[in-house]
């Protein structure tokens, strides 16, 4: 999410660990569309907030085409 301190913190952590990662900007229509495509694979592994929202930041680990962590 734009201007999200937690999102920036996780990106900095991954950079420090020299991890390869991709971000999806949910402030843009293209980002929302990309998340919808991924969500099909992860929906059973995501615990939503009490009010039904997706947690932000949402970190998803893939091993090839398989989800290894959410």
C-alpha positions in Angstrom: 0.0 0.0 0.0 1.2 3.5 -0.7 2.7 5.3 2.3 2.6 2.1 4.4 5.4 2.0 7.0 5.0 -1.8 7.5 5.3 -2.4 3.8 8.4 -0.3 3.6 9.9 -2.1 6.6 9.4 -5.5 5.1 10.9 -4.4 1.8 14.0 -3.0 3.6 14.3 -6.3 5.6 14.2 -8.3 2.3 16.8 -6.0 0.7 19.1 -6.4 3.7 18.8 -10.2 3.3 19.6 -9.9 -0.4 16.2 -11.6 -1.1 14.7 -11.6 -4.6 11.2 -10.2 -4.3 8.4 -8.5 -6.2 6.1 -5.9 -4.8 2.5 -5.3 -5.8 1.3 -1.7 -5.4 -2.3 -1.9 -4.3 -2.6 1.8 -4.8 -2.8 1.1 -8.6 -5.4 -0.8 -10.6 -2.7 -3.0 -12.1 -1.5 -4.0 -8.6 -5.1 -4.9 -7.6 -5.5 -7.0 -10.7 -2.1 -8.8 -10.0 -3.2 -9.6 -6.4 -6.5 -11.0 -7.6 -4.5 -13.5 -9.8 -2.3 -14.5 -7.0 -5.1 -14.6 -4.4 -6.6 -17.7 -6.1 -3.5 -19.6 -5.1 -3.3 -18.3 -1.5 -6.9 -17.7 -0.4 -7.0 -20.8 1.8 -3.8 -19.8 3.6 -4.6 -16.1 4.3 -6.0 -15.2 7.7 -8.1 -12.1 7.2 -8.5 -9.4 9.9 -11.6 -9.4 12.2 -13.4 -7.1 9.8 -12.7 -9.3 6.8 -9.8 -7.3 5.3 -6.6 -8.7 3.9 -3.6 -8.1 6.2 -1.2 -5.4 4.9 1.6 -6.0 4.2 0.7 -9.4 2.8 3.9 -11.5 2.3 3.7 -14.5 0.1 6.5 -16.9 -0.6 6.5 -19.0 -3.8 8.7 -21.9 -4.7 8.1 -22.0 -8.5 4.4 -22.2 -8.9 3.7 -23.4 -5.3 2.9 -21.2 -2.4 5.3 -22.0 0.5 4.2 -19.4 3.0 1.7 -16.6 3.6 
